[in-house]
Amino acid sequence: MAALRSLAVPHVHRGFILRTSSIAALGGVLYGYDMGIIAAAAIFVKRSFALSTIAEELVVSIVLIGAMTGAIVGGAVADRIGRRTTLIWAAGIFIVGSLLAPLASNVTVLIIARAIIGLGIGFTSVTAPVYVSELAPPQSRGMLIGLYQFALTVGIALADLVGYLLAYQQAWRLMFGLAVVPTVLFLIVILTVPESPRWLFAHSREKDAANVLLSYTDTAGANQLLTDIQEGLKVSMEQRWRALWSPAVRGSLLIAVGMTVLQQVTGINTIIYYGPQIFALAGSASHSSAILATFAVAIVNVIGTVVGISLVDRVGRKPLLYVGVTGMTIALFALSYAFSHNAMFGTSLGLIAIVCLMIYIACFAFSLGAIAWILVAEVFPLRVRGRGVAAGTLGSGISNFIVSITFLSLVEAIGSARTFAIYGAMSILTLLFVRFIVPETCGRDLESISAATEAQISSQ
C-alpha cells in the first residue's frame, strides 16, 4: 500500500512550496555565516587575545557544543510546540549571540557568545529540514530540503566575502556583528509562513492541517495528503528519546547518525573553519590572499550545491553519493600526496591545493553535503521525526567538534599529508556505508520510507 501511495502525486502549487521552503531555508544562511565567519576572523581574534593553538581551536569549536545542545533541546521543542515556533525561537537566540560576540572584551565572553550562536544553529539545523520535508510533495522534496543546504553554502560564501573585505582593517568584531542583518530578516519572513500540516495533524488539529494543505494544493490533493499523514500516525510511538531505539526506528537512526558523522569526518569543516590556515600551509603570501582563496572555494561550494539539488530528485540520492564521494576521495589523497612532496612542487603547491580543494568541495556539495540532511529529514516516522533529526544533528555536532578541535593539533603532530590521508580513508568508509546501508528514497512518500529503511537494514 505504501508503495502505491508513493506513485500517486497530488497537484501542488509549486510557487507556494518554493516560497515557503526558501523562507525556511534562510536558516541555512544564518548557519553558514556564523559557521564560516570564524575562518576569516580567527587569526585576528588570536592576535587580539594572544591565543595558543588549543585556545584558538576552542574559540572555533565551542559553537559546536552549543549546536549539540540546541540539537538535543530543539528536537524535543520542535515536536512539542511546532516547527515554525521553534524557528522563531532560533532567530531570537541568533540575535542575542550575534550582538554579544562583537562586544566581547575578552576571550571568555567571545566563547560564551559563540556557544549561544551554536545553540541557535542547533535549533535551526534540527527544525528547518524537518519543516521543509513535511511541507514538500514527494516528487520535489529532495530539491526543497536541499534549499537549506544551498542557503548554508551561500552563508559560508558571504562570510568569506565579508572576511576578505574587512581583513585589511582586521575588523573581526564587525565580521561577527553583521550576522544580525540576516538574522532579523529571517525572523521577519518566518512570521509569514504556516505551521507544518503534519505536525498540526499529529497534535489533533486536523482542521488547521487541512487549511494549510488547501493553501498549496487542491481538495483532492489535500485529502490524499491527509490520508497519507493519517496512515503514518497509525503506528503508535511514544514521543520520547527511547523510541529511537525501537525496532521500527533503529535502522533510520543508523542511517541518520551514520551519514551526518561521515559527512563531518571526511574533513569538510577543516576547509570551512581553517581554509586560510590550510592555504598558508601551502604557501599563501598573506592572510588576505588566503581568505580570497577560501572565498573562491566557497563559491564552488554554492555552485556544486545548485547542481546537486537540481539533480537529486531526477538522478536519485545514491548515484550522486557514489560519484561525489569518489571525487572527494581522489581529491583528498591527491592533496595528501602534494603536501608529502612539497619540495617537488615548490611554489606550485598553493595552486595544487586550491585545485584539489575546489574539486573536493564541488564533489561534496552535490553529494554528501546536501543529501546527508535530505536523508536525515526523510527516514524517520512522523512521531519521532523531530527527535530523530536531533539525533542526526547531535552526531554531526560531536564529530564536527572532534574534527575541528583536533585539526591544527593533528597537523602539528603528524603533518598535513597524513591528516588529509585520514580524511581520504573516511571517504572510502562513506562509500561502503552508502553501498550497504543507505536505501534509495527518491520519489517515495515519507510514510513509506521508514518501512523501506528497516527492510534495507534487515537484509544486510
ZAVEXDO-873059 format. One record per residue (C-alpha): residue number from 1; x, y, z. Coordinates in Angstrom, 2 decimals, decimal comma, always signed. Example, Ala and Ser with C-alpha at 12.3 -4.5 7.8 and 13.67 -1.06 7.14 Angstrom:
# residues 2
ATOM     k        xx        yy        zz
ATOM     1    +12,30     -4,50     +7,80
ATOM     2    +13,67     -1,06     +7,14
//
This chain:
# residues 460
ATOM     k        xx        yy        zz
ATOM     1     +0,00     +0,00     +0,00
ATOM     2     +2,82     +2,40     +0,87
ATOM     3     +4,43     +1,78     -2,49
ATOM     4     +1,15     +2,51     -4,28
ATOM     5     +0,72     +5,77     -2,35
ATOM     6     +4,19     +6,85     -3,41
ATOM     7     +3,09     +6,67     -7,06
ATOM     8     +0,10     +8,99     -6,54
ATOM     9     +1,32    +12,56     -6,85
ATOM    10     -1,01    +15,33     -5,62
ATOM    11     -1,27    +18,55     -7,57
ATOM    12     +0,78    +21,21     -5,75
ATOM    13     +1,10    +24,96     -6,25
ATOM    14     +4,85    +24,99     -6,76
ATOM    15     +5,14    +28,73     -6,26
ATOM    16     +3,86    +28,44     -2,69
ATOM    17     +6,07    +25,47     -1,87
ATOM    18     +9,18    +27,14     -3,24
ATOM    19     +8,44    +30,37     -1,40
ATOM    20     +7,74    +28,65     +1,89
ATOM    21    +10,76    +26,37     +1,59
ATOM    22    +13,02    +29,26     +0,62
ATOM    23    +11,88    +31,21     +3,68
ATOM    24    +12,56    +28,24     +5,95
ATOM    25    +15,92    +27,67     +4,25
ATOM    26    +17,07    +31,17     +5,23
ATOM    27    +18,02    +29,45     +8,45
ATOM    28    +20,80    +27,92     +6,40
ATOM    29    +22,21    +31,38     +5,67
ATOM    30    +22,48    +32,03     +9,41
ATOM    31    +24,09    +28,63     +9,96
ATOM    32    +26,55    +29,13     +7,11
ATOM    33    +27,51    +32,69     +8,01
ATOM    34    +28,03    +32,03    +11,70
ATOM    35    +30,00    +28,87    +10,96
ATOM    36    +32,01    +30,38     +8,11
ATOM    37    +32,94    +33,78     +9,52
ATOM    38    +35,33    +32,25    +12,04
ATOM    39    +37,68    +31,27     +9,18
ATOM    40    +38,43    +34,93     +8,43
ATOM    41    +38,12    +36,20    +12,00
ATOM    42    +40,16    +33,53    +13,80
ATOM    43    +43,62    +34,90    +13,01
ATOM    44    +42,65    +38,40    +14,17
ATOM    45    +40,98    +37,06    +17,31
ATOM    46    +44,14    +35,10    +18,01
ATOM    47    +46,22    +38,27    +17,72
ATOM    48    +43,82    +40,37    +19,83
ATOM    49    +43,72    +37,92    +22,74
ATOM    50    +47,16    +36,27    +22,24
ATOM    51    +45,63    +32,79    +21,93
ATOM    52    +47,51    +29,50    +21,93
ATOM    53    +46,73    +26,84    +19,31
ATOM    54    +44,46    +24,99    +21,74
ATOM    55    +42,63    +28,19    +22,71
ATOM    56    +42,16    +29,06    +19,04
ATOM    57    +40,69    +25,61    +18,41
ATOM    58    +38,31    +26,17    +21,34
ATOM    59    +37,08    +29,53    +20,00
ATOM    60    +36,44    +27,87    +16,64
ATOM    61    +34,85    +24,72    +18,06
ATOM    62    +32,79    +25,92    +21,03
ATOM    63    +29,96    +26,84    +18,69
ATOM    64    +29,55    +23,11    +18,10
ATOM    65    +28,93    +22,45    +21,79
ATOM    66    +26,10    +24,96    +21,59
ATOM    67    +24,89    +23,32    +18,40
ATOM    68    +24,79    +19,90    +20,05
ATOM    69    +22,85    +21,31    +22,99
ATOM    70    +20,47    +23,05    +20,58
ATOM    71    +20,01    +19,82    +18,66
ATOM    72    +19,04    +17,88    +21,79
ATOM    73    +16,68    +20,56    +23,07
ATOM    74    +15,47    +21,66    +19,64
ATOM    75    +14,23    +18,22    +18,59
ATOM    76    +12,00    +17,93    +21,65
ATOM    77    +10,86    +21,55    +21,33
ATOM    78    +10,00    +21,12    +17,64
ATOM    79     +7,91    +18,05    +18,43
ATOM    80     +6,16    +19,82    +21,31
ATOM    81     +5,48    +23,44    +20,22
ATOM    82     +5,78    +23,15    +16,44
ATOM    83     +8,35    +23,61    +13,69
ATOM    84     +7,54    +27,26    +12,91
ATOM    85     +7,57    +28,41    +16,54
ATOM    86    +10,89    +26,67    +17,10
ATOM    87    +12,40    +28,54    +14,15
ATOM    88    +11,21    +31,82    +15,68
ATOM    89    +12,93    +30,92    +18,96
ATOM    90    +16,08    +30,07    +17,00
ATOM    91    +16,08    +33,52    +15,40
ATOM    92    +15,91    +35,16    +18,82
ATOM    93    +18,83    +33,10    +20,07
ATOM    94    +20,86    +34,04    +16,98
ATOM    95    +20,24    +37,72    +17,63
ATOM    96    +21,47    +37,51    +21,24
ATOM    97    +24,67    +35,70    +20,26
ATOM    98    +25,33    +37,92    +17,25
ATOM    99    +25,08    +41,07    +19,39
ATOM   100    +27,24    +39,69    +22,20
ATOM   101    +30,17    +38,44    +20,05
ATOM   102    +31,34    +41,84    +18,71
ATOM   103    +31,07    +43,32    +22,21
ATOM   104    +33,39    +40,70    +23,75
ATOM   105    +36,02    +42,32    +25,99
ATOM   106    +37,91    +39,07    +26,47
ATOM   107    +38,06    +35,58    +25,04
ATOM   108    +35,72    +34,18    +27,72
ATOM   109    +32,86    +36,46    +26,62
ATOM   110    +33,54    +35,60    +22,99
ATOM   111    +33,40    +31,88    +23,78
ATOM   112    +30,04    +32,36    +25,56
ATOM   113    +28,69    +34,33    +22,58
ATOM   114    +29,85    +31,64    +20,16
ATOM   115    +28,18    +28,98    +22,32
ATOM   116    +24,88    +30,93    +22,21
ATOM   117    +25,15    +31,20    +18,43
ATOM   118    +25,73    +27,44    +18,36
ATOM   119    +22,51    +26,94    +20,31
ATOM   120    +20,63    +28,80    +17,57
ATOM   121    +22,40    +26,72    +14,94
ATOM   122    +21,30    +23,53    +16,71
ATOM   123    +17,67    +24,65    +16,82
ATOM   124    +17,71    +25,64    +13,15
ATOM   125    +19,59    +22,65    +11,79
ATOM   126    +17,14    +20,28    +13,51
ATOM   127    +13,96    +22,11    +12,60
ATOM   128    +14,41    +23,65     +9,14
ATOM   129    +14,97    +20,37     +7,20
ATOM   130    +12,07    +18,72     +9,05
ATOM   131     +9,82    +21,71     +8,37
ATOM   132    +10,62    +21,67     +4,65
ATOM   133    +10,29    +17,88     +4,36
ATOM   134     +6,83    +17,97     +5,93
ATOM   135     +5,58    +20,64     +3,54
ATOM   136     +7,16    +19,27     +0,38
ATOM   137     +5,49    +16,80     -2,05
ATOM   138     +7,47    +13,58     -2,66
ATOM   139     +8,40    +14,48     -6,25
ATOM   140    +10,32    +17,62     -5,22
ATOM   141    +11,13    +17,01     -1,57
ATOM   142    +14,84    +16,42     -2,15
ATOM   143    +15,26    +19,66     -4,06
ATOM   144    +13,31    +21,66     -1,47
ATOM   145    +15,19    +20,24     +1,51
ATOM   146    +18,35    +20,92     -0,48
ATOM   147    +17,46    +24,61     -0,44
ATOM   148    +18,52    +24,62     +3,21
ATOM   149    +21,95    +23,29     +2,27
ATOM   150    +22,13    +25,76     -0,63
ATOM   151    +21,38    +28,63     +1,76
ATOM   152    +24,04    +27,29     +4,10
ATOM   153    +26,66    +27,40     +1,35
ATOM   154    +25,58    +30,93     +0,42
ATOM   155    +26,02    +31,92     +4,07
ATOM   156    +29,55    +30,46     +4,09
ATOM   157    +30,45    +32,28     +0,85
ATOM   158    +29,00    +35,51     +2,24
ATOM   159    +31,08    +35,10     +5,40
ATOM   160    +34,25    +34,58     +3,37
ATOM   161    +33,48    +37,64     +1,24
ATOM   162    +32,84    +39,80     +4,31
ATOM   163    +36,01    +38,44     +5,88
ATOM   164    +38,04    +39,33     +2,80
ATOM   165    +36,60    +42,87     +2,58
ATOM   166    +37,26    +43,52     +6,27
ATOM   167    +40,61    +41,71     +6,52
ATOM   168    +42,67    +44,82     +5,77
ATOM   169    +41,04    +46,60     +8,74
ATOM   170    +41,34    +43,43    +10,87
ATOM   171    +37,72    +44,21    +11,87
ATOM   172    +36,80    +40,87    +13,37
ATOM   173    +34,16    +42,44    +15,64
ATOM   174    +32,27    +43,82    +12,66
ATOM   175    +32,57    +40,43    +10,94
ATOM   176    +30,67    +38,84    +13,83
ATOM   177    +28,21    +41,74    +14,25
ATOM   178    +26,99    +41,70    +10,64
ATOM   179    +25,30    +38,36    +11,36
ATOM   180    +22,47    +40,38    +12,94
ATOM   181    +21,30    +41,55     +9,48
ATOM   182    +20,28    +38,14     +8,02
ATOM   183    +19,00    +37,09    +11,45
ATOM   184    +16,50    +39,94    +11,63
ATOM   185    +15,45    +39,25     +8,04
ATOM   186    +14,92    +35,58     +8,91
ATOM   187    +12,79    +36,49    +11,91
ATOM   188    +10,61    +38,81     +9,84
ATOM   189     +9,97    +36,38     +6,99
ATOM   190     +9,45    +33,28     +9,16
ATOM   191     +6,45    +35,03    +10,69
ATOM   192     +4,74    +34,83     +7,26
ATOM   193     +4,87    +31,03     +6,86
ATOM   194     +2,37    +28,42     +8,14
ATOM   195     +2,94    +25,60    +10,60
ATOM   196     +3,70    +22,11     +9,27
ATOM   197     +0,42    +20,33     +8,39
ATOM   198     +1,87    +17,01     +9,52
ATOM   199     +2,71    +18,45    +12,94
ATOM   200     -0,76    +20,03    +13,20
ATOM   201     -2,46    +16,73    +12,36
ATOM   202     -0,30    +14,83    +14,85
ATOM   203     -1,47    +17,27    +17,55
ATOM   204     -5,18    +16,78    +16,80
ATOM   205     -5,53    +19,99    +14,80
ATOM   206     -6,96    +18,35    +11,70
ATOM   207     -8,87    +21,41    +10,53
ATOM   208     -5,79    +23,63    +10,71
ATOM   209     -3,77    +20,99     +8,88
ATOM   210     -6,38    +20,82     +6,12
ATOM   211     -6,37    +24,61     +5,75
ATOM   212     -2,59    +24,66     +5,34
ATOM   213     -2,73    +21,89     +2,73
ATOM   214     -5,50    +23,67     +0,82
ATOM   215     -3,28    +26,74     +0,60
ATOM   216     -0,90    +24,91     -1,74
ATOM   217     -2,89    +22,04     -3,26
ATOM   218     -6,41    +21,31     -4,45
ATOM   219     -9,10    +19,46     -2,49
ATOM   220     -8,20    +16,06     -3,92
ATOM   221     -4,52    +16,61     -3,16
ATOM   222     -5,29    +17,76     +0,38
ATOM   223     -7,45    +14,69     +1,03
ATOM   224     -4,74    +12,41     -0,33
ATOM   225     -2,02    +14,02     +1,79
ATOM   226     -4,23    +13,89     +4,88
ATOM   227     -4,79    +10,18     +4,25
ATOM   228     -1,03     +9,60     +3,95
ATOM   229     -0,43    +11,52     +7,18
ATOM   230     -3,14     +9,56     +8,98
ATOM   231     -1,63     +6,28     +7,79
ATOM   232     +1,75     +7,40     +9,06
ATOM   233     +0,29     +8,04    +12,51
ATOM   234     -1,35     +4,64    +12,89
ATOM   235     +1,77     +3,13    +14,44
ATOM   236     +1,74     +4,42    +17,99
ATOM   237     +5,08     +5,60    +19,30
ATOM   238     +5,98     +7,45    +22,44
ATOM   239     +7,46    +10,87    +21,82
ATOM   240    +10,50    +10,09    +23,91
ATOM   241    +14,14     +9,56    +23,12
ATOM   242    +13,98     +5,84    +23,86
ATOM   243    +11,53     +5,45    +20,96
ATOM   244    +14,52     +5,94    +18,64
ATOM   245    +15,82     +2,54    +19,81
ATOM   246    +12,63     +0,69    +18,91
ATOM   247    +12,99     -1,94    +16,16
ATOM   248    +10,91     +0,14    +13,74
ATOM   249    +13,22     +3,16    +14,05
ATOM   250    +16,64     +1,66    +14,68
ATOM   251    +17,52     +1,45    +11,01
ATOM   252    +16,56     +5,08    +10,46
ATOM   253    +18,73     +6,10    +13,41
ATOM   254    +21,73     +4,22    +11,99
ATOM   255    +21,36     +5,95     +8,62
ATOM   256    +20,83     +9,43    +10,09
ATOM   257    +23,70     +9,32    +12,56
ATOM   258    +25,98     +7,42    +10,19
ATOM   259    +25,51     +9,88     +7,34
ATOM   260    +25,94    +13,01     +9,46
ATOM   261    +29,03    +11,64    +11,21
ATOM   262    +30,64    +10,54     +7,95
ATOM   263    +29,79    +13,92     +6,44
ATOM   264    +32,00    +15,54     +9,10
ATOM   265    +34,87    +13,06     +9,43
ATOM   266    +35,62    +13,35     +5,72
ATOM   267    +37,04    +16,77     +6,65
ATOM   268    +34,63    +19,32     +5,20
ATOM   269    +34,76    +21,75     +8,10
ATOM   270    +38,53    +21,87     +8,18
ATOM   271    +38,11    +23,92     +5,00
ATOM   272    +35,17    +25,95     +6,33
ATOM   273    +36,89    +26,81     +9,62
ATOM   274    +40,58    +26,68     +8,72
ATOM   275    +40,68    +27,42     +4,98
ATOM   276    +43,08    +30,37     +5,31
ATOM   277    +45,39    +28,34     +7,55
ATOM   278    +45,41    +25,47     +5,01
ATOM   279    +46,35    +27,85     +2,20
ATOM   280    +49,01    +29,39     +4,44
ATOM   281    +50,48    +25,90     +4,90
ATOM   282    +50,52    +25,61     +1,11
ATOM   283    +52,50    +28,85     +0,82
ATOM   284    +49,88    +31,61     +0,53
ATOM   285    +51,56    +35,02     +0,57
ATOM   286    +49,19    +36,79     +3,00
ATOM   287    +46,13    +36,22     +5,16
ATOM   288    +44,01    +38,31     +2,78
ATOM   289    +45,01    +36,20     -0,22
ATOM   290    +44,32    +33,03     +1,81
ATOM   291    +40,83    +34,34     +2,66
ATOM   292    +40,29    +35,16     -1,03
ATOM   293    +41,23    +31,59     -1,97
ATOM   294    +38,82    +30,32     +0,70
ATOM   295    +36,11    +32,53     -0,80
ATOM   296    +36,77    +31,03     -4,26
ATOM   297    +36,34    +27,55     -2,77
ATOM   298    +33,09    +28,70     -1,10
ATOM   299    +31,73    +29,88     -4,47
ATOM   300    +32,43    +26,42     -5,89
ATOM   301    +30,53    +25,05     -2,89
ATOM   302    +27,49    +27,15     -3,81
ATOM   303    +27,60    +26,11     -7,47
ATOM   304    +28,03    +22,44     -6,57
ATOM   305    +25,06    +22,63     -4,24
ATOM   306    +22,88    +24,09     -7,01
ATOM   307    +23,89    +21,20     -9,26
ATOM   308    +23,13    +18,70     -6,50
ATOM   309    +19,66    +19,96     -5,60
ATOM   310    +18,72    +20,21     -9,28
ATOM   311    +19,65    +16,55     -9,83
ATOM   312    +18,73    +14,87     -6,56
ATOM   313    +15,07    +14,21     -7,50
ATOM   314    +15,93    +13,18    -11,06
ATOM   315    +19,09    +11,11    -10,67
ATOM   316    +18,42     +9,86     -7,14
ATOM   317    +20,30    +10,05     -3,86
ATOM   318    +22,67     +7,10     -4,12
ATOM   319    +24,07     +7,70     -7,65
ATOM   320    +25,04    +11,25     -6,67
ATOM   321    +26,63     +9,96     -3,47
ATOM   322    +28,69     +7,38     -5,37
ATOM   323    +30,05     +9,93     -7,86
ATOM   324    +30,57    +12,74     -5,35
ATOM   325    +32,25    +10,77     -2,56
ATOM   326    +34,54     +9,08     -5,09
ATOM   327    +35,63    +12,52     -6,29
ATOM   328    +36,20    +13,64     -2,69
ATOM   329    +38,38    +10,59     -2,05
ATOM   330    +40,57    +11,23     -5,08
ATOM   331    +40,96    +14,93     -4,25
ATOM   332    +41,92    +14,27     -0,62
ATOM   333    +44,58    +11,70     -1,48
ATOM   334    +45,92    +13,99     -4,23
ATOM   335    +46,19    +16,81     -1,68
ATOM   336    +47,90    +14,47     +0,76
ATOM   337    +50,40    +13,47     -1,93
ATOM   338    +51,09    +17,11     -2,80
ATOM   339    +51,80    +18,03     +0,82
ATOM   340    +54,05    +14,99     +1,27
ATOM   341    +56,09    +16,06     -1,79
ATOM   342    +56,04    +19,81     -1,21
ATOM   343    +59,73    +20,15     -2,12
ATOM   344    +58,99    +18,68     -5,54
ATOM   345    +56,08    +21,05     -6,23
ATOM   346    +57,64    +24,15     -4,67
ATOM   347    +55,68    +27,32     -5,40
ATOM   348    +53,08    +25,30     -7,33
ATOM   349    +51,85    +23,74     -4,09
ATOM   350    +49,46    +26,63     -3,42
ATOM   351    +47,81    +26,25     -6,83
ATOM   352    +47,60    +22,48     -6,41
ATOM   353    +45,95    +22,94     -3,01
ATOM   354    +43,36    +25,31     -4,48
ATOM   355    +42,53    +22,89     -7,32
ATOM   356    +42,29    +19,86     -5,02
ATOM   357    +40,11    +21,68     -2,51
ATOM   358    +37,84    +23,02     -5,27
ATOM   359    +37,37    +19,50     -6,66
ATOM   360    +36,79    +18,16     -3,16
ATOM   361    +34,22    +20,77     -2,18
ATOM   362    +32,40    +20,60     -5,53
ATOM   363    +32,01    +16,84     -5,15
ATOM   364    +30,98    +17,23     -1,50
ATOM   365    +28,43    +19,92     -2,34
ATOM   366    +26,46    +17,98     -4,97
ATOM   367    +26,52    +14,76     -2,99
ATOM   368    +27,23    +14,34     +0,70
ATOM   369    +26,66    +17,99     +1,61
ATOM   370    +23,00    +18,18     +0,69
ATOM   371    +21,97    +14,53     +0,56
ATOM   372    +23,02    +13,62     +4,11
ATOM   373    +20,49    +16,10     +5,50
ATOM   374    +17,86    +15,15     +2,95
ATOM   375    +18,09    +11,54     +4,13
ATOM   376    +18,01    +12,57     +7,79
ATOM   377    +14,79    +14,52     +7,21
ATOM   378    +13,23    +11,67     +5,23
ATOM   379    +13,92     +8,39     +7,00
ATOM   380    +12,18     +8,84    +10,38
ATOM   381     +8,49     +8,18    +11,14
ATOM   382     +6,47    +11,33    +11,83
ATOM   383     +6,03    +10,88    +15,60
ATOM   384     +9,79    +10,79    +16,24
ATOM   385    +11,00    +12,87    +13,30
ATOM   386    +12,00    +15,89    +15,37
ATOM   387    +13,98    +13,79    +17,83
ATOM   388    +15,37    +11,66    +15,02
ATOM   389    +16,74    +14,66    +13,18
ATOM   390    +18,05    +15,93    +16,52
ATOM   391    +19,96    +12,65    +16,94
ATOM   392    +21,46    +13,08    +13,49
ATOM   393    +22,38    +16,68    +14,28
ATOM   394    +23,91    +15,57    +17,57
ATOM   395    +26,05    +13,01    +15,75
ATOM   396    +27,09    +15,71    +13,29
ATOM   397    +27,93    +18,11    +16,10
ATOM   398    +30,03    +15,64    +18,08
ATOM   399    +32,04    +14,52    +15,06
ATOM   400    +32,36    +18,10    +13,80
ATOM   401    +33,65    +19,18    +17,21
ATOM   402    +36,20    +16,37    +17,28
ATOM   403    +37,46    +17,19    +13,78
ATOM   404    +37,58    +20,95    +14,28
ATOM   405    +39,20    +20,93    +17,71
ATOM   406    +41,91    +18,47    +16,63
ATOM   407    +42,76    +19,70    +13,13
ATOM   408    +45,54    +22,17    +13,95
ATOM   409    +46,96    +19,89    +16,62
ATOM   410    +46,85    +16,95    +14,22
ATOM   411    +48,69    +18,91    +11,55
ATOM   412    +51,35    +19,87    +14,11
ATOM   413    +51,66    +16,26    +15,32
ATOM   414    +51,64    +14,18    +12,10
ATOM   415    +51,75    +16,74     +9,28
ATOM   416    +49,31    +17,94     +6,64
ATOM   417    +49,83    +14,97     +4,31
ATOM   418    +48,84    +12,31     +6,84
ATOM   419    +45,97    +14,44     +8,15
ATOM   420    +44,33    +14,68     +4,73
ATOM   421    +45,05    +10,98     +4,09
ATOM   422    +42,97    +10,18     +7,19
ATOM   423    +40,05    +12,17     +5,76
ATOM   424    +40,50    +10,30     +2,46
ATOM   425    +40,22     +6,98     +4,30
ATOM   426    +37,00     +8,19     +5,90
ATOM   427    +35,65     +8,94     +2,42
ATOM   428    +36,25     +5,32     +1,42
ATOM   429    +34,33     +4,22     +4,53
ATOM   430    +31,49     +6,55     +3,46
ATOM   431    +31,26     +4,82     +0,07
ATOM   432    +30,90     +1,45     +1,80
ATOM   433    +28,22     +2,82     +4,13
ATOM   434    +26,22     +4,19     +1,20
ATOM   435    +26,52     +0,93     -0,70
ATOM   436    +25,42     -1,40     +2,09
ATOM   437    +23,29     +0,67     +4,48
ATOM   438    +21,61     +3,61     +2,75
ATOM   439    +18,33     +2,98     +0,85
ATOM   440    +17,18     +5,00     -2,16
ATOM   441    +14,41     +7,38     -1,06
ATOM   442    +13,89     +9,35     -4,26
ATOM   443    +10,20     +9,81     -5,13
ATOM   444     +8,79     +7,94     -2,14
ATOM   445     +6,33     +9,44     +0,33
ATOM   446     +7,61     +9,95     +3,87
ATOM   447     +5,23     +7,40     +5,35
ATOM   448     +6,68     +4,56     +3,23
ATOM   449    +10,38     +5,37     +3,55
ATOM   450    +10,81     +4,15     +7,13
ATOM   451     +9,45     +0,72     +6,13
ATOM   452    +11,91     +0,57     +3,23
ATOM   453    +14,70     +1,65     +5,56
ATOM   454    +14,02     -1,19     +8,00
ATOM   455    +13,90     -3,68     +5,14
ATOM   456    +17,26     -2,39     +3,80
ATOM   457    +18,96     -2,79     +7,18
ATOM   458    +17,40     -6,20     +7,85
ATOM   459    +18,62     -7,55     +4,51
ATOM   460    +22,28     -6,84     +5,30
//
